[in-house]
Amino acid sequence: MNEKHIVTAVDRLGNLHISTLLAKRTNDTCELTLRNDALEECHVSSDDFFSALRDLREQIEKTGWRLLVKGAARNVWASGMSRSMGGGIKAYQLEKGIASSLDRMVNIFEPADEAEVGTVAEQEAFFSDWVTSR
C-alpha cells in the first residue's frame, strides 16, 4: 500500500503549511514521511499507522509543529483490533461516558479543525479519562 495525503501542518507561529504525508505499508511495517516547504523531512516507521502518526507528531511537536488530521485530535484513538487488522488507519472518535461504536470511526489522515487537535500527551490523557468514564 502506498498513499499520498495532502495535509495541513501548523508551525509554532500559527502559520499553515500545505504538506505531503506519504503512507507506505510493507509486510509488517507502516512508514510515514512528512514533507513541506518549511520543515525538514520527517520519517517514521512503526507496527501500525496510528502509532507511526503518534511518533511523527512527537517529532514535530518538539519544534512547535502540529498536523491538522483526525488522528491528531484529542478525542481520537485507534483500538488494538483496528491497529492489528486494519493497520491503524481507522480510529474511534471518542466521547467521555459513551462506548465506542463503528459509526464514530474516522480515517486518521482526514482533515481536522485546529481546535480539535492536541499534543500526543493530551490525546493520551483524553483516552485515559475516557476509559475510566465508561
N, C-alpha and C positions, 0 to 999 in steps of 0.2 A: 504494500500500500504506500503510495506517495500522494500527498495532498499539499496544495498551496493555499494558504488562507491569507487574505488581506485583512489586517487588524490595525487598531489604533493603539499607540503607546503614548503615555503621558510622561514628560520629563519632570524633574524636580521643581521647575519653574511654572509648571502647568501648561506648557506648550504641547500641542498634539502633533504626533508624527505618524503618518501612514507607514505601516511596516508590513513586511512579509514574514509569515510564520510557516516554515516548511515542516511537515509532519511525515515521518518515514517509519515504517514498521518492517523489520527484517527478522525473521524467526521469532525469538522471544524478546527482542529489543525494540523499544519505541524511542525514536530520536526526534528532537525539536531543534530547529535553527531559527533564530530571530535576526532579521536584517532590517535596517533603516538607514537614513542618511546621517543620523546624528549619534548613533550608539554603536560601539564596537560589536561586531557579530558575536552572538551568544549561541552556544551549542550545548545541549544536554542529552543524556540518554538514561532510560530507566526501564522498569518492567512493564509500565503502562503509561499512557499519555497523560492521565491526571497527575500521576507522580512526577512525570517529566515536566509538566507545566508548573507544578509547585517548585521544583528545583530551579527552573528557568526564572520564575518570579523571584525566588530568593536571591538569585544572582543579580538581577537588575534592581531589586529593591535597595541593595547596598549603595547604589548611586542615585537613589530617589526616583527611579522609574517605576511605572505600573503599566500593565496591559489591560485594556478595556474589553475583556472577554468574559463570558459566563463562568468559565472555570476559575476566574479570579474573584467572583462575587463572594461576599462574606457568607452567604447562606447556601452555597452550593458545595456538595460533597459527593464523590463517587463511591459507591458501595464496593465491597470486596468482589461481589459477583460481577458488577459492571466492569471492574478492572480485569478480572481473570477471563471473563467470557467475551467482553466487547472491547478490550484494550483501554478502557477508561475514557472513551470518547464521550459517553453519555454519563450524566451525573444528575443527582436529585437536587431540586431547588427546595430547600427545607424551610419549614415554618415551626417555630417553637410550640411544643404541645401537640403537634399533629404528626401522625406517622407518615413516612414517605410513601409515595404512590407513583405508579408508572406515568400517570398524566402530568406529573410535575418534573419529568425528566427533560434536560436540556443538553444540547451539544456544547461541549466546553469551549469550542472555538467560535461560537456565535457572539456577536457584539453585545456588550453590556454598557449600561449607563455608568458614568464616572461615580455617581453616588452609591451604586451597588458594590463597587469594587473595593476590596480591602487588602491588607497585607496577608501574608501566609499565616502569621501569628493570629490575626483577627479571625481568619477563616477557621483555624484550628479551635480557637476559643468558642466560636459560634457552634461548631459541631459538638464540642464537649457539652455546652449548655443545652443543645437540642437533645442529645442523648439522655440527659438527666431530666428533661422536661416532659418526656413521653410517659 
